Amino acid sequence: DWAWLAKSRDADGDGRVTAEELGGDPSLFARLDRDRDGAVRAEDLDWSETAPFVRQWRQGQQRLAMLGLNKEGRVS
Protein backbone atom coordinates (compact mmCIF):
# COMPACT_ATOMS: atom_id res chain seq x y z
CA ASP A 1 0.00 0.00 0.00
CA TRP A 2 0.98 3.64 -0.19
CA ALA A 3 2.06 3.92 3.46
CA TRP A 4 4.57 1.08 3.03
CA LEU A 5 5.83 2.34 -0.33
CA ALA A 6 6.28 5.89 0.92
CA LYS A 7 8.06 4.76 4.06
CA SER A 8 10.43 2.43 2.23
CA ARG A 9 11.07 4.32 -1.03
CA ASP A 10 10.22 8.05 -0.73
CA ALA A 11 13.77 9.08 0.17
CA ASP A 12 13.16 12.84 0.14
CA GLY A 13 9.73 12.66 1.82
CA ASP A 14 7.95 14.73 -0.82
CA GLY A 15 4.94 12.40 -1.13
CA ARG A 16 6.13 11.09 -4.49
CA VAL A 17 8.15 8.03 -5.43
CA THR A 18 10.15 8.57 -8.59
CA ALA A 19 11.57 5.84 -10.81
CA GLU A 20 14.99 6.49 -9.30
CA GLU A 21 13.66 6.13 -5.76
CA LEU A 22 11.77 2.95 -6.62
CA GLY A 23 14.70 1.36 -8.43
CA GLY A 24 14.48 -2.04 -10.04
CA ASP A 25 12.65 -2.90 -13.22
CA PRO A 26 11.37 0.23 -15.06
CA SER A 27 8.28 -1.70 -16.22
CA LEU A 28 7.15 -2.00 -12.59
CA PHE A 29 7.36 1.77 -12.19
CA ALA A 30 5.38 2.23 -15.41
CA ARG A 31 2.62 -0.01 -14.08
CA LEU A 32 2.45 1.81 -10.75
CA ASP A 33 2.50 5.34 -12.24
CA ARG A 34 -1.10 5.15 -13.42
CA ASP A 35 -1.46 8.80 -14.45
CA ARG A 36 1.98 8.84 -16.15
CA ASP A 37 3.12 11.98 -14.38
CA GLY A 38 6.58 10.61 -13.63
CA ALA A 39 5.93 9.76 -9.97
CA VAL A 40 3.93 7.27 -7.97
CA ARG A 41 1.63 8.95 -5.46
CA ALA A 42 -1.06 7.70 -3.11
CA GLU A 43 -3.67 8.40 -5.82
CA ASP A 44 -1.95 5.98 -8.19
CA LEU A 45 -2.61 3.13 -5.77
CA ASP A 46 -6.23 4.09 -5.00
CA TRP A 47 -8.69 1.72 -6.72
CA SER A 48 -11.74 2.79 -4.72
CA GLU A 49 -14.94 3.86 -6.44
CA THR A 50 -14.19 7.51 -5.64
CA ALA A 51 -10.65 7.54 -7.07
CA PRO A 52 -10.26 10.03 -9.95
CA PHE A 53 -8.67 7.41 -12.21
CA VAL A 54 -11.52 4.96 -11.65
CA ARG A 55 -14.16 7.65 -12.27
CA GLN A 56 -12.44 8.73 -15.51
CA TRP A 57 -12.16 5.13 -16.68
CA ARG A 58 -15.88 4.57 -16.06
CA GLN A 59 -16.78 7.74 -17.94
CA GLY A 60 -14.73 6.53 -20.89
CA GLN A 61 -16.45 3.15 -20.79
CA GLN A 62 -19.86 4.85 -20.75
CA ARG A 63 -18.96 7.00 -23.75
CA LEU A 64 -17.75 3.97 -25.70
CA ALA A 65 -20.95 2.14 -24.83
CA MET A 66 -22.98 5.04 -26.21
CA LEU A 67 -21.12 4.80 -29.53
CA GLY A 68 -21.98 1.15 -29.91
CA LEU A 69 -19.63 -1.75 -30.58
CA ASN A 70 -19.83 -4.29 -33.38
CA LYS A 71 -19.37 -8.05 -33.00
CA GLU A 72 -15.57 -7.65 -32.95
CA GLY A 73 -15.74 -5.18 -30.04
CA ARG A 74 -14.91 -2.19 -32.23
CA VAL A 75 -16.76 1.08 -32.68
CA SER A 76 -18.90 0.78 -35.77
JOCORVEN-V428416 format. One line per field, one symbol per residue. ss: DSSP state (H for helix, E for strand, - for the rest). psi: psi as a letter, one per 20 degrees, with the letter a starting at -180 (. if undefined). Layout:
BEGIN
ss: ???
psi: ???
END
This chain:
BEGIN
ss: -HHHHHHHH-------E-HHHH---HHHHHHH-------E-HHHH------HHHHHHHHHHHHHHHH-E-----E-
psi: rggggghhinhikjjqorhghgabphhgghhhmhjkjjqprhhhjojrhipgggggghggggghhhhpqahjkqp.
END
